[in-house]
Amino acid sequence: MISIIDYLKSLVPSAERREMLSTLTALRNEHNDTLMPVVNEVREQLSGHQFQSKLYKDFDLRLRRHVQFNQPAMDLVLKAVENLQSIFPFLEKEIHSNFGPQIATAALTYDSVNVLRYLDSVAFYIRYARKFLLKVVADEAAALGGTKPDWVRGELDYLDQNLDNFAGLLLAMLKSEGELRAVFRKVSTAVVDEATSDLAMKSLGNDKIDPLKLSQFSPQKNWLMSFGKMLAEWQVNRYRSGKEDLAALQMRLQELRELQASGKASPVVQKAIGNLEDRIGKLDAKLNEIEEAAREDRGVLTQ
């Protein structure tokens, strides 16, 4: 958990609204092009499936700490992914409403910070959901004798270390446009001030400061106001990595279908999986390098 003051201190002093809108467009394209194409296929392929994946079983247990449900956890994940499609136009309106052409961190209000944190969470959820689906399908295929997932340690650590975030954010990702609007409108419009933030929390309560409880679950990478001159490079590499994830997921689903049907999978498909996993590892390493460089730049700017 990170306090709102610490969150603001980690941001660069200023940014431009056009960059925020550009990043939202990139996220919408990533969601539409690298995740939505396989949602129905995953749903059909895994309907009624008895999962063997440890990652999936761990997720199911952690999700029950936040949500009571009587349907497969996978169904809830897919519903959340689908729901985001209808949220992007609303988020564009919120950016225009809450931020001027030039954004100064020192002048951010509680309601604008909530929009920032929600966008941060959406960016995380899109990428994690795609990686989660890929790993779970790979695990299920491997359990039937398919290709064992050959992921680098960093990719596995990312899934393991952020599983609680993924589970905790589900309810926020399932909210409709109307529900989100109602939540955002409850938040205080006062400027966040370090000198009075404790008093504001006591007098206003969490419902008017952080109603979605995003301070507990968001990975807090502050991607919207971090990348500066590296924003375009980050967007391109993230999208490219996402397209490789999609191709690997489609290959994994094909492998799983073949294994379920005949107990054997095509060597051509399995070779393609190995090649894709190798490329994904390299692309993700490049993405991490860009994010690390951005964090170093932000550290200089925020000192």
N, C-alpha and C positions, 0 to 999 in steps of 0.2 A: 504494500500500500504506500502511496506517495501523496503527501499533502498538496493542496492546491498551490500553496506558496512555493514549495520545492519544485512543483511542476512548472510554474512560471519562471523560476530561476534557471531552469534547464533550457528554456527557449532562447533563441536568438532575439536581440532587442527589437527587430522589426522585420516585416515581410510584406509581400504584396498580395492583394486579393486575387489577382489574375493567376498567380502561381498556385494558390489554393484551388481555384476553379480548374486549372489545368490538371492538377493532381487528381481531383475528383473525376474528371473525364477519363483520365488514365485508369483509375480504379474501376469505373463503370465498364470500360472496354475490356479490362482484364477479367472482370467478373463474367461478362457476356461471352468472351472468346475462349477462356481457359477453364471455366467451371460449369457454366450452364449447359454446354453441349453434352455432358455425361450424366447429368442429374437423373434423367429418366432411365437411362441405361443402368446406372448403379441401383436405382430403386427396383427395377424389374429383376436384375440379376441376383440381388440379395434379399428379395422378398421371402420371408419365412426361413431365412438362412440361420443355421446354428453357428454362431461366430466362434472361431478358435483364436483369433487375434488377441494377444495380450493387451495391445494398445486399445482396442475396442472395449475389452472387458474393464480395463482400468477407467476408461472414459465413462462407461455406464455407471460405475460405482461413484465416481466423482460428481457426475451430473445429478445424481440423486441427493446430493448434499444441498443442491440449489433448487431443484424442481421435482415435484411429484408427478410421475407419469406412468401410464399403463400401456405404452406402445414401444416398439423398438427405438432405442436411442438414435439409430441411424435415420429413422423417419423424421425425427425432430431436427437433426442436422440438415437434412435435405430441404425441409420446410423453411428453415432459417435462410439457407442459401437462396432459395426461390424468392423469399420475401424481400430480400435486398434489391431485387430488380425494381420493385415499385417505390423504393426509398430514395433512390438517387435523385429524381427530380425534386423531391422535397428538400433534400440536403443542399441542392444548388440554390433554392430559394432562401434557405437558412443562412447560407454564406453571404448572399447579397444583403440580407436583412441585418445580420449581426456584425458585419465587417465593412469598413470603408475601403477605398482603393489602397490606402497605406495602413498597415496594421502595426500598432505599437504595443508591445507586450505590457508595458507599464500602464496602459489604458484599458486593458481587457476587463470585461465585466464577468460576473459569475455565469450569466447565461451564455456568453460567447465562449467561455472556457468549456462549458458543457458540450457545445457544438464541436469544438476542437477535439475533445476527448472521445466523443462519439465517432468522429471521422477517423481518429487514430485506431479505435477499436474495429471499425469496419475494415480498414486496411489490413489489420492483423487477421481478422476472421476469414477474409477471402483467401489469403495465402495459407493459413493454417488448415482451413477446411479442405483445400485441394491436396495438401501434403497428407492430411489425415486419411482422406479417401484412398489416395494412392498406396499408403502403407497398409491400411486395413485390407484392401483387395489383394495386395501382394502377399500379405500374411495368409489369407484364405487360400490363395493358389498354392503357396508353399506347403500348406498343411495337406494338400492333396497330391503332393509330389512335384509341384512346379518349381520354378526358379526361385531360389532363396534370395530375398532382398539383399543387395550388396550396397548398402548406404554407408557413407562416410560418417565418422563419429559426430561431426558437427550437426548433420541433419537429424540424427537420432536424438542428440541432446536437445535440439530445438523442439522436437515433438514432445519429449519427456518433460522438459522444464516449463513448457507453456500449456500443458494439458489442463491445469486448473483454470488458467485464463480462458481457454476455449470453452470449458464447461460453464464457467461463471458468466460468460457473456451471452449465453444462448437466449435468455429471456429478452435481453436488450435487442438482439438481432431478430427476434420474432415479432417485435412491436410493429403495428401498422403505422401508416403516416399520421392518422388521426391520434393514435395513442402517443406517438412521439411528440406531436405538436402540443398536446395537452401537458405532457411532462415538461417540455422545454419552457412553456409559458408560465409554469409555476416557479421557475428559478428566478432568483433575485437579479435585478438589472444594475445593482450597485457595482462600482469599480472595485476590483479585488485590491485590498490594501493590507500589506503585511502587518501594519500597526494595529489594525482592527479586525483581522481575520478570525482570531479566536473568539472575540465578542460576537462577530457575525454568525459564527457556527452555533454559539450558545443561544443567541436570540432568535435566529431564523430557523435553525434546525436543518438536518441533513436533506429534507425534502426540498428545500429551497437553495441548497448549495450543491448537492450531488445526488439527485433523485434516482438516477440509474445505477448508483454505486460503482461508477466506472473507475474511481480511484482504487478500488480493491482488485479489479480484474484486468484493466488495460495494461499491456506491456510497457506503456509509457516511453516509447521510442521517439516521440515528438517529431514524427516524420514530416509533418506539414510545415514546420518552421525550423527545419534543420539543414536542409540540403543545399540551399543557396545555388551556387553555380553548378553544383553536381546534380541538381534536380532532374534535368533531362536525361543524363546518363543513368541515374537510378531508375527512372521510369522505363527506359528502353531495356535495361538488363532485367528488371523485375518482370516485364511482359514476356521477354524472350524465355526466361526461366519457366514462367507459367505455361507457355506453349509446349515446352518440352515435358513438363509435368502432365499436361493433357494427353500428349501422344503416348507417354508411358502408361498412364491410367487406361487409355483405350486398349493398349497392347495387353495390359494385365487382365482386363475384363475379357478379352479374347482368349487368353490363356486359361482363365478360370472356366469359361464356357466349354472349352475343349476338354479340360480335365474332368469337369462334371459329366460331360456327355460320354467320354470314352476312356477316361483315366490316363490319357496321353495328351501332350501338347506339341504343337508344331515346333521343330527346331528353329525354323525361320523366325517365328514369333519370339521364341526365347532368346535368340541372338539379338533381335531388335531391342528387347528389353534390356539386355546387358549394355548395349551401346547407348541407349537413352539414359540409363542410370549413371553412366560415366559422364555424359555431357551435362546432366543435371547437377552432379557434384561440382563440376568445374564452374558452371554458371552461378550456382549458389555461393561458391567461394568468392567469385568476383563481386557478387551483390554484397556480401559481408564486408569486403574490402572498401567498397564505396560507402557503406554505412559507417564503418569505423573511421574513415577519413572525414566524413561529415561530422561525426561526434567530436573528433579532434578539433575541427574548425569551430564548432559550436562552443567547445570549451574555451578557446581563445577569445571568442566574441563575448562570452558571458562572464568572464573573469572580472 
